[in-house]
Amino acid sequence: MTSLAPQQERSRKTLDLLLHATVSILDKEGLEACTLPRVAAAAAVSPATVYRRFEDKDALLRAAFLDVLQRSNRANKAMMEKLFLRPTLAETAERIIAAFLQQYRAHPRLLRALTQFMEKHTDSEFANEANRLIAANVRLFAALLLHHRDSIRHSNPQRAALFALLSALSTIEMAVFAPQSLWQTALPLSDKLFCAEVTRSLIAYLRSKQ
């Protein structure tokens, strides 16, 4: 019995090493570059150690992506209001949109890999759980906008806040993931101007009476 706790601790540390190595490779090089032998090398463990825990690459990726999403949700719950809530609706929205774009700019390969993996596993238990976690994160940001409910003229402020944020995220994702898209051809903007216009669009929608 006395050796069980240290053994569990070592097992947890090994798992953390594997998940961290997986996310690091995805973040730097994308989905195709993330193989089990490369993860083993990055985590400084034997390939057999990886195969004992995960039957294949997909199983490892599922665990890594869910771990990232869970960590993101926990971090946002702990720091959300301090980091993003501001005195006005416009200021709060501006902070949120800037953070969204910064996240996509900082981790384009990782976020693109998540999107590709979810597309490959549509309607799977993994995709359902990943979408649930992402939706929970979006709702946390929507709750910040709803602190300024008096400034939102839409008849259903909660629905409007979610719709506005999802629309903004879709716009940002398209602009970042598709560098040859019409965003760069028809309306090339600096990140600062791009954030300003996305924020302006979001605020205009929330303040329009429906």
C-alpha positions as CSV (number, residue, x, y, z in Angstrom):
1,M,0.0,0.0,0.0
2,T,2.8,2.4,0.8
3,S,4.2,2.2,-2.8
4,L,0.9,2.9,-4.5
5,A,0.9,6.7,-4.1
6,P,4.4,7.3,-5.4
7,Q,3.6,4.9,-8.3
8,Q,0.5,6.9,-9.1
9,E,2.5,10.1,-8.9
10,R,5.1,8.8,-11.4
11,S,2.3,7.7,-13.7
12,R,0.7,11.1,-13.6
13,K,3.9,12.8,-14.3
14,T,4.6,10.6,-17.3
15,L,1.1,11.3,-18.6
16,D,1.7,15.0,-18.2
17,L,5.0,14.8,-20.0
18,L,3.3,13.0,-22.9
19,L,0.4,15.4,-23.2
20,H,2.8,18.4,-23.0
21,A,5.1,17.0,-25.6
22,T,2.1,16.3,-27.9
23,V,0.7,19.8,-27.6
24,S,4.2,21.3,-28.1
25,I,4.6,19.4,-31.4
26,L,1.1,20.3,-32.6
27,D,1.7,24.0,-31.7
28,K,5.0,24.2,-33.5
29,E,4.5,21.9,-36.5
30,G,0.8,20.9,-36.8
31,L,-1.2,17.7,-37.0
32,E,0.8,15.6,-39.5
33,A,4.1,16.1,-37.7
34,C,2.7,14.7,-34.4
35,T,3.7,11.0,-34.4
36,L,4.0,8.7,-31.5
37,P,7.8,8.2,-31.9
38,R,8.3,12.0,-32.0
39,V,6.1,12.4,-28.9
40,A,8.2,9.8,-27.1
41,A,11.4,11.5,-28.1
42,A,10.1,15.0,-27.0
43,A,9.0,13.6,-23.7
44,A,12.3,11.7,-23.2
45,V,10.5,8.3,-22.7
46,S,10.7,5.1,-24.7
47,P,8.1,4.6,-27.5
48,A,6.9,1.5,-25.5
49,T,5.8,3.9,-22.8
50,V,3.6,5.8,-25.2
51,Y,2.1,2.6,-26.6
52,R,1.3,1.3,-23.1
53,R,-0.9,4.3,-22.5
54,F,-2.3,5.0,-25.9
55,E,-3.3,2.4,-28.5
56,D,-2.7,4.8,-31.4
57,K,-2.1,8.4,-32.4
58,D,-5.8,9.3,-32.4
59,A,-6.1,8.2,-28.8
60,L,-3.1,10.4,-27.8
61,L,-4.5,13.4,-29.7
62,R,-7.9,13.0,-28.1
63,A,-6.4,13.1,-24.6
64,A,-4.1,16.0,-25.5
65,F,-6.8,18.2,-27.0
66,L,-9.2,17.6,-24.2
67,D,-6.5,18.4,-21.7
68,V,-5.8,21.7,-23.4
69,L,-9.5,22.6,-23.5
70,Q,-10.0,21.7,-19.8
71,R,-7.0,23.7,-18.7
72,S,-8.2,26.7,-20.7
73,N,-11.6,26.5,-19.1
74,R,-10.1,26.3,-15.6
75,A,-7.8,29.2,-16.3
76,N,-10.6,31.4,-17.7
77,K,-12.9,30.6,-14.8
78,A,-10.2,31.7,-12.3
79,M,-9.1,34.9,-14.1
80,M,-11.9,35.9,-16.4
81,E,-13.3,39.0,-14.7
82,K,-9.9,40.3,-13.6
83,L,-8.4,40.1,-17.2
84,F,-11.4,41.1,-19.3
85,L,-14.2,42.8,-17.5
86,R,-14.1,46.6,-18.0
87,P,-16.4,49.5,-17.0
88,T,-18.3,49.6,-20.4
89,L,-19.6,47.1,-22.9
90,A,-17.3,48.5,-25.6
91,E,-14.2,48.2,-23.5
92,T,-15.0,44.7,-22.4
93,A,-15.8,43.6,-26.0
94,E,-12.5,45.2,-27.2
95,R,-10.5,43.2,-24.6
96,I,-12.2,39.9,-25.5
97,I,-11.7,40.3,-29.3
98,A,-8.1,41.3,-28.8
99,A,-7.6,38.2,-26.7
100,F,-9.3,36.0,-29.2
101,L,-7.1,37.2,-32.1
102,Q,-3.9,37.0,-30.0
103,Q,-4.7,33.4,-29.2
104,Y,-5.1,32.5,-32.8
105,R,-2.0,34.4,-33.8
106,A,0.0,32.8,-31.0
107,H,-1.2,29.2,-31.7
108,P,-2.4,28.9,-35.3
109,R,-1.1,25.4,-35.9
110,L,-2.4,24.0,-32.6
111,L,-5.9,25.5,-33.1
112,R,-5.9,24.4,-36.8
113,A,-4.9,20.9,-35.7
114,L,-7.9,20.8,-33.3
115,T,-10.3,21.9,-36.0
116,Q,-8.9,19.3,-38.5
117,F,-9.1,16.6,-35.9
118,M,-12.7,17.4,-34.9
119,E,-13.7,17.5,-38.6
120,K,-12.2,14.0,-38.9
121,H,-14.1,12.7,-35.9
122,T,-17.5,14.5,-36.4
123,D,-20.2,13.2,-34.1
124,S,-17.8,11.1,-32.1
125,E,-17.7,11.2,-28.3
126,F,-14.5,13.2,-28.5
127,A,-16.0,15.8,-30.8
128,N,-19.1,16.1,-28.6
129,E,-16.9,16.6,-25.5
130,A,-14.6,19.1,-27.2
131,N,-17.5,21.1,-28.5
132,R,-19.0,21.1,-25.0
133,L,-15.8,22.5,-23.5
134,I,-15.4,25.1,-26.2
135,A,-19.1,26.2,-25.8
136,A,-18.6,26.4,-22.0
137,N,-15.6,28.7,-22.7
138,V,-17.6,30.9,-25.0
139,R,-20.3,31.1,-22.4
140,L,-17.8,32.4,-19.9
141,F,-17.0,35.3,-22.2
142,A,-20.7,35.9,-23.0
143,A,-21.3,36.2,-19.2
144,L,-18.8,39.1,-19.2
145,L,-20.7,40.9,-21.9
146,L,-23.9,40.3,-19.9
147,H,-22.4,42.3,-17.0
148,H,-23.4,45.2,-19.3
149,R,-26.9,44.0,-19.9
150,D,-28.3,47.5,-19.7
151,S,-26.3,48.5,-22.7
152,I,-27.6,45.6,-24.8
153,R,-30.8,46.4,-26.7
154,H,-31.4,43.0,-28.2
155,S,-34.6,41.4,-26.9
156,N,-32.7,38.3,-25.9
157,P,-29.3,39.5,-24.4
158,Q,-28.0,36.1,-23.6
159,R,-28.6,34.7,-27.1
160,A,-27.3,37.9,-28.6
161,A,-24.0,37.8,-26.6
162,L,-23.4,34.2,-27.7
163,F,-24.3,34.9,-31.3
164,A,-22.0,37.9,-31.4
165,L,-19.0,36.1,-29.9
166,L,-19.5,33.0,-32.1
167,S,-19.6,35.3,-35.2
168,A,-16.5,37.1,-34.1
169,L,-14.7,33.8,-33.5
170,S,-15.7,32.5,-36.9
171,T,-14.4,35.7,-38.6
172,I,-11.1,35.6,-36.7
173,E,-10.6,31.9,-37.5
174,M,-11.3,32.5,-41.2
175,A,-8.9,35.4,-41.4
176,V,-6.1,33.5,-39.6
177,F,-6.5,30.0,-41.0
178,A,-7.0,31.2,-44.6
179,P,-4.2,33.7,-45.3
180,Q,-5.1,33.8,-49.0
181,S,-8.8,34.5,-48.4
182,L,-10.7,37.6,-49.4
183,W,-9.8,39.2,-46.1
184,Q,-6.3,39.7,-47.4
185,T,-7.3,40.4,-51.0
186,A,-10.3,42.7,-50.5
187,L,-9.7,44.2,-47.1
188,P,-6.1,43.8,-45.8
189,L,-5.9,45.2,-42.3
190,S,-3.4,45.4,-39.5
191,D,-4.3,43.3,-36.5
192,K,-5.2,46.5,-34.6
193,L,-7.6,47.7,-37.3
194,F,-9.0,44.2,-37.7
195,C,-9.8,44.0,-34.0
196,A,-11.3,47.4,-34.0
197,E,-13.7,46.5,-36.9
198,V,-14.7,43.1,-35.4
199,T,-15.4,44.8,-32.1
200,R,-17.4,47.6,-33.8
201,S,-19.5,45.0,-35.6
202,L,-20.1,43.1,-32.3
203,I,-21.1,46.2,-30.4
204,A,-23.4,47.4,-33.2
205,Y,-25.2,44.1,-33.2
206,L,-25.7,44.1,-29.4
207,R,-26.9,47.7,-29.4
208,S,-29.4,47.2,-32.2
209,K,-32.9,46.9,-31.1
210,Q,-34.4,43.5,-32.2
